[in-house]
Amino acid sequence: MHTDLKREHCSPHAAHGPEVLVNAPTPYYVQAGPLVTRFNSLFGKLARVGISLAGSAELSVRGRTSGKMQRIPVNPHRYEGVEYLVSARGHSQWVRNMRVAGGGELRVGRKVRAFTVVEITDPVEKAAILRTYLEKWGWEVNQFFQGVDAKASDAEIRAIAGDHPVFRIVPASR
């Protein structure tokens, strides 16, 4: 299944014409291949009908250009009593949409939780969250962390932290 992945670096500046810096860094992103996309679709459908695999849920976030709700299975992660979303694949479409939308919904069956997010940028805080995320979900996501796993040094985790956006989930007030 892991051979079905291809690595892409997507530049947010790609459509800007001559002002683009040729050597500008591009955000890290590992795109899912067709087989992984089918599995993700299945996991999303399972969460939608109420079957959560190891704590997975379906994320809905409004598309930044289409305005339509986009759905993707995610692994919400609890650290020190607070829930987070971590993008193992990097600066994906849901991350870009989340930054614009500022929140979304998590669904498992009929239970739908609306939320807003705060993106974590502090490197020390982010590294601690990523370490515990890798402890719990490493069996599924280690291949996206460039050889870094939960046993890596703090410096190694901080070195890849910029490639993996982390959002603190803030439950919407009722």
Summary of the structure (lengths in Angstrom):
residues: 174
radius of gyration: 16.2
end to end distance: 41.3
largest distance: 49.3
contacts: 460
relative contact order: 0.16
helix: 34%
strand: 29%
